Amino acid sequence: MTGALLLELPAWTRVRLGPQLEIVEGAADLARLAGCDVPEGLPAILRESSAAQLVADARKLAWSGAATRYARTRAGRLLELILTRTESGFELLARLPENVLQVMENLSFAYRAFLNSPLAVCFTDTQGIILDANRGFLDLYGYQLDEVVGENPRILKSGRQRHDMYKNLWEEITDPERGFWSGEVINRRKDGHEVIVFLTVSAVRDGSGRHVGYSASALDITLRKRMEEELEAKNQELESLNRLKSELMAITSHDLRSPLHALTLRAEQLRAALPKTGPGHAEAEAGLSRIADSAHRLSELVQSLLDLERASSRTMRLSLRRVFLDAVLRSCVETLSPSAEERGAVLRLEVTARRERIVVDAIKIEQVFSNIISNALRFTPPGERSGDQLVRWRGRRKNRFDSRQGTRDSAGGLDEDL
């Protein structure tokens, strides 16, 4: 069968004739084809001029030859005839040529499509000798048509492919069950430059299934492969930089946390060693408290940076355990109360839900709550910080766990344009 575009030609009707062109076998089939009753002799079904030409052809026909002719029947139908000589007489092949011109036109269209295809396409015989190539093929490899016709496609070999690849190619295209091969190949142009192509080689068979040659189409992917290589190199460079960043972050965080821990411990020791009374006691204790509080906040900042790094590298692990969230909130309020007082505000916690444990990472959830409360304090205008800054915990609502932590403040919030 041909493709959808190339219409099938009508089948031939085979008729066996005697030495005088009398019909020996196939009379009924020929009658249907000719559109009239068929007498014993073939010339009787043809118009006089066509019959005379056919008789003349039969007289001159050699044993190894064939006579082809278009003949008009007495019913007015046009037949395409092929006459050959046999030992007992003649054999006639006849058909209606109604689709021949349409098929020729479609074949011409298919050939023009081949010539104008942006792919590099060539056809070879069964021995791999190039019979034809299109403009895309000639432009890609830099040859003229007369330089490739009659040559083997091995003129394009770059020597960069393994022998196993060509062995696999031939095994697949000669396999009747498969009949094609596809893959990336490095070829060489006439000027010596290499091109990377995605190549498809297919076996070509005629209507009877007989192998008549091969077709090969190639898409130039040289630029794409170079871009992929550059992208891969950039990715490797970025991964290297990312690893360096992680290492620097780990080293820096360690170097910062150690002195901060020592600073916090020393401030606590000094505060514990202060005389309970005496001049400057209150100021000294307040100063040491601020030192310890600042060190604690810097430690939290370092921990946040580490968490951000772990999140970006997808290595963060949660330390889950059961905790009372109101206790976590209370710890946040106590920790941030000195900072709130410095801003002229008083933090107050209001818990309206019954206590219950939930499974969370206590350190991470404390960081979340601390950030929310700190932002409320930081962005409340100075003139509006007097009085309580309420932190409310609502807990479970309407038979479902809907834990909420909210703060009441007078901050401006985000710009509406955002």
C-alpha positions in Angstrom: 0.0 0.0 0.0 1.1 3.5 -0.7 0.6 6.6 1.5 -2.6 8.5 1.8 -1.4 11.1 -0.7 -0.2 8.6 -3.4 -3.4 7.0 -4.7 -3.4 3.3 -5.5 -3.3 2.4 -9.2 -5.9 0.0 -10.4 -4.9 -3.7 -10.4 -3.9 -5.4 -13.6 -6.3 -7.9 -15.2 -4.4 -10.9 -16.6 -5.7 -12.6 -19.8 -4.2 -15.6 -21.6 -4.3 -15.5 -25.4 -3.7 -18.0 -28.1 -1.4 -17.5 -31.2 -4.1 -15.6 -33.1 -5.0 -13.4 -30.1 -8.0 -15.6 -29.3 -9.0 -15.5 -25.6 -8.1 -18.7 -23.8 -8.5 -17.6 -20.2 -9.9 -14.5 -18.4 -12.7 -13.5 -20.8 -15.2 -12.6 -18.0 -12.7 -10.3 -16.2 -11.8 -8.6 -19.5 -15.5 -8.1 -20.3 -16.1 -6.3 -17.1 -13.0 -4.1 -17.7 -13.9 -3.3 -21.4 -17.6 -2.7 -20.7 -18.8 -4.9 -23.5 -19.3 -8.6 -24.4 -16.1 -10.2 -25.3 -16.1 -12.5 -28.3 -13.4 -15.2 -28.8 -10.9 -12.8 -30.3 -9.3 -9.8 -28.5 -9.2 -7.5 -31.5 -13.0 -7.7 -31.8 -13.5 -5.7 -28.5 -11.4 -2.8 -29.7 -12.1 -0.1 -32.1 -10.7 -0.7 -35.6 -7.6 1.5 -35.3 -6.7 0.2 -31.9 -7.2 -3.4 -33.0 -5.0 -2.9 -36.1 -2.2 -1.5 -33.9 -2.4 -4.3 -31.4 -2.2 -7.0 -34.2 0.8 -5.2 -35.6 2.4 -5.2 -32.2 1.8 -8.9 -31.8 3.4 -9.8 -35.1 6.6 -7.8 -34.4 6.8 -8.9 -30.7 10.0 -10.7 -29.8 10.3 -13.4 -27.2 12.0 -11.2 -24.7 10.1 -8.0 -25.4 6.7 -6.4 -24.4 4.4 -4.1 -26.3 2.6 -1.4 -24.3 -0.3 0.6 -25.7 -3.4 2.6 -24.8 -6.4 1.2 -26.7 -10.1 2.3 -27.0 -12.8 -0.4 -26.6 -16.0 -0.5 -28.7 -17.8 0.8 -25.5 -15.6 3.8 -25.5 -13.4 2.9 -22.5 -9.6 3.6 -22.6 -7.5 0.6 -21.6 -3.8 0.4 -20.8 -2.4 -2.8 -22.3 0.8 -4.7 -22.0 1.3 -7.7 -24.4 4.0 -10.3 -23.9 4.8 -13.5 -25.9 4.5 -17.0 -24.3 5.2 -20.5 -25.5 1.5 -21.1 -26.2 0.6 -17.6 -27.5 0.5 -14.3 -25.7 -0.3 -12.9 -22.2 -2.2 -9.6 -21.8 -2.2 -7.3 -18.8 -5.0 -4.8 -19.0 -6.3 -2.0 -16.6 -8.2 1.3 -16.6 -5.6 4.2 -16.4 -8.1 6.4 -14.6 -5.8 7.3 -11.7 -2.5 7.3 -13.5 -2.3 11.1 -14.1 -3.4 11.8 -10.5 -0.8 9.5 -9.1 1.9 11.1 -11.3 0.9 14.5 -10.0 1.1 13.3 -6.4 4.4 11.7 -7.0 5.7 15.0 -8.4 4.4 16.8 -5.3 6.1 14.2 -3.0 9.4 14.7 -4.9 9.1 18.5 -4.6 8.5 18.1 -0.8 11.7 15.9 -0.7 13.7 18.6 -2.6 12.5 21.5 -0.4 12.6 19.7 3.0 14.7 21.6 5.7 16.0 18.2 6.7 19.1 16.8 5.0 17.7 13.8 3.0 19.3 11.3 0.6 18.3 8.1 -1.0 20.6 5.1 -1.7 20.3 1.7 -3.4 20.5 -1.6 -1.6 24.3 -1.3 -1.6 24.3 2.1 0.0 25.2 4.1 -3.1 23.7 7.5 -3.1 21.0 8.0 -5.8 19.7 11.4 -5.0 20.0 14.1 -2.3 18.1 17.3 -1.6 19.2 20.9 -1.1 19.2 20.5 2.7 21.7 17.7 2.4 24.0 19.6 0.1 23.8 22.8 2.2 24.5 20.9 5.4 27.5 19.0 4.2 28.9 21.5 1.6 28.8 19.2 -1.5 27.4 19.6 -5.0 24.9 17.0 -6.2 27.3 15.4 -8.8 29.9 15.0 -6.0 27.7 12.8 -3.9 25.6 10.8 -6.4 27.3 7.5 -6.9 29.2 7.8 -3.6 28.7 5.9 -0.4 27.6 8.0 2.7 30.8 6.9 4.4 32.3 10.1 2.8 30.6 11.9 5.7 32.2 9.8 8.5 34.1 11.8 11.0 35.8 8.9 12.7 34.3 9.9 16.0 31.7 7.2 16.2 32.3 3.7 17.7 32.2 0.7 15.3 29.5 -0.7 17.5 27.2 2.1 16.5 27.4 1.3 12.8 27.0 -2.4 13.5 23.8 -1.7 15.4 22.6 0.6 12.7 22.9 -2.0 10.0 21.4 -4.7 12.2 18.3 -2.6 12.8 17.7 -1.3 9.2 18.1 -4.8 7.7 15.7 -6.3 10.3 12.3 -6.7 8.4 10.5 -6.4 11.7 12.1 -3.0 12.5 13.6 -1.5 9.4 14.9 1.8 10.8 17.5 3.3 13.1 17.7 6.7 14.9 20.4 8.4 16.9 22.9 11.2 17.3 25.9 11.1 14.9 29.0 13.3 14.4 29.6 13.7 10.7 32.1 15.7 8.8 31.4 18.3 6.1 33.4 18.6 2.9 35.5 21.5 4.4 36.4 19.3 7.4 34.2 20.9 10.0 32.2 18.5 12.2 28.4 18.7 12.5 26.2 16.8 15.0 23.0 15.5 13.5 20.1 13.5 14.7 20.0 10.8 12.0 17.2 8.5 10.9 17.9 5.7 8.4 15.0 3.6 7.0 14.8 0.7 4.7 12.6 1.4 1.6 10.4 -1.4 0.1 8.2 -1.5 -2.9 4.5 -2.5 -3.0 5.4 -6.2 -2.9 7.7 -5.8 0.1 10.9 -6.1 -1.9 13.8 -4.2 -0.5 14.8 -1.5 -3.0 17.1 0.9 -1.0 17.4 3.2 2.0 16.5 6.7 2.9 18.4 8.8 5.4 17.2 12.1 7.0 19.4 14.3 9.3 18.6 17.2 11.5 21.5 19.5 12.4 21.6 19.8 16.2 25.2 21.2 16.5 24.1 24.5 18.0 21.7 22.8 20.4 24.4 20.4 21.6 26.9 23.2 22.1 24.3 25.2 24.1 23.6 22.0 26.2 27.3 21.6 26.9 27.6 25.3 27.9 24.6 25.0 30.1 26.0 21.9 31.7 29.3 23.7 32.4 27.4 26.6 33.9 25.4 24.2 36.1 28.6 22.6 37.3 30.1 26.0 38.1 26.9 27.0 40.0 26.9 23.8 41.9 30.6 24.3 42.8 29.8 27.9 44.0 26.8 26.6 45.9 28.9 24.1 47.7 31.5 26.8 48.5 28.7 29.0 49.8 27.4 26.2 52.1 30.9 25.5 53.4 31.6 29.2 54.0 28.2 29.5 55.7 28.9 26.6 58.0 32.4 27.9 58.9 31.1 31.4 59.5 28.2 30.3 61.5 30.4 28.1 63.7 32.9 31.0 64.2 30.1 33.4 65.1 28.1 31.1 67.4 31.1 30.2 69.6 31.9 33.7 70.7 28.2 34.6 71.0 27.7 31.6 73.3 30.7 32.7 75.4 29.5 36.3 75.5 26.0 35.2 76.7 27.5 33.0 79.4 29.9 35.7 80.6 27.2 38.3 80.8 25.1 35.9 82.9 28.1 35.2 85.2 28.7 38.9 85.6 25.1 39.6 86.4 25.1 36.8 88.9 28.3 38.2 90.6 26.9 41.8 90.9 26.3 43.0 94.4 22.6 43.0 95.2 22.8 46.6 96.3 25.0 49.5 95.7 25.4 52.5 93.4 25.0 51.7 89.7 23.6 48.2 90.4 20.4 48.7 88.4 22.2 50.2 85.5 24.9 47.5 85.4 22.3 44.7 85.6 20.2 46.3 82.8 23.3 46.7 80.6 24.3 43.1 81.1 20.8 41.9 80.4 20.8 43.9 77.1 24.2 42.3 76.3 22.8 38.8 76.9 19.6 39.6 75.0 21.5 41.0 72.0 23.8 37.9 71.9 20.8 35.7 72.1 19.1 37.5 69.2 22.4 37.3 67.1 22.5 33.6 67.8 18.9 33.3 66.5 19.9 35.2 63.4 22.8 32.9 62.8 20.5 29.9 63.3 18.0 31.4 60.8 20.8 31.8 58.2 21.7 28.2 58.7 18.1 27.1 58.3 17.8 29.2 55.2 20.9 27.5 53.8 19.6 24.0 54.7 16.2 24.8 53.1 17.8 26.0 49.8 19.9 22.8 49.7 17.0 20.6 50.8 18.9 19.3 53.8 16.8 20.8 56.6 15.6 18.2 59.1 12.8 18.9 61.6 13.2 17.8 65.2 9.7 16.9 66.0 8.3 16.5 69.5 5.1 17.1 71.5 5.0 20.6 73.1 2.5 23.0 74.6 2.3 25.8 72.1 1.1 28.3 74.7 4.3 27.5 76.6 6.3 28.3 73.4 4.4 31.6 73.0 5.0 32.4 76.7 8.7 31.9 76.2 8.7 34.2 73.1 6.8 36.9 75.0 9.2 36.7 78.0 12.2 36.8 75.6 10.9 39.8 73.7 9.4 41.8 76.6 12.7 43.7 77.3 12.9 44.7 73.6 9.2 45.8 73.7 9.8 47.8 76.8 12.6 49.6 75.1 10.1 50.6 72.5 7.6 51.8 75.0 5.3 48.8 74.8 4.2 46.0 77.1 3.7 42.5 75.7 0.8 40.6 77.1 -0.2 37.0 76.3 -3.9 35.9 76.3 -4.7 32.2 75.9 -8.3 31.4 75.2 -8.0 27.7 74.3 -7.4 24.7 76.5 -3.9 23.4 76.7 -3.0 20.5 74.5 0.2 19.1 73.0 0.9 19.0 69.3 3.9 17.6 67.3 6.1 20.4 66.0 9.7 21.4 65.8 9.8 23.6 68.9 12.8 25.7 67.9 11.4 26.4 64.4 7.9 27.3 65.6 9.4 29.6 68.3 11.4 31.3 65.5 8.1 31.8 63.6 6.3 33.2 66.6 9.2 35.5 67.5 9.4 36.9 64.0 5.7 37.7 64.0 5.8 39.5 67.3 9.1 41.2 66.5 7.6 42.5 63.2 4.6 43.8 65.1 6.8 45.7 67.5 9.2 46.9 64.8 6.6 48.4 62.4 4.3 50.0 64.9 4.9 53.8 64.8 6.7 55.1 67.9 3.8 57.3 68.9 1.4 54.4 69.0 3.5 51.9 71.1 2.2 52.9 74.5 -0.1 50.4 76.2 -0.4 46.6 75.8 0.6 44.8 72.7 -1.7 41.8 72.8 -0.6 38.3 71.8 -3.6 35.9 71.6 -3.7 32.1 71.3 -7.0 30.6 70.1 -6.2 26.9 69.7 -8.8 24.4 68.5 -12.0 25.8 66.9 -15.2 24.1 65.5 -14.1 20.5 66.0 -11.0 20.9 63.9 -7.4 21.8 64.7 -7.1 25.4 63.6 -4.3 26.8 65.8 -3.9 30.5 65.4 -1.4 32.9 66.8 -2.2 36.6 66.3 -0.9 39.9 67.4 -2.7 43.2 67.7 -0.7 46.2 66.6 -1.1 49.5 64.7 1.5 48.9 62.0 0.7 50.2 58.5 1.1 46.7 56.8 1.9 46.3 53.2 1.3 48.9 50.6 -2.0 48.3 48.8 -0.1 48.5 45.4 1.8 45.4 46.4 
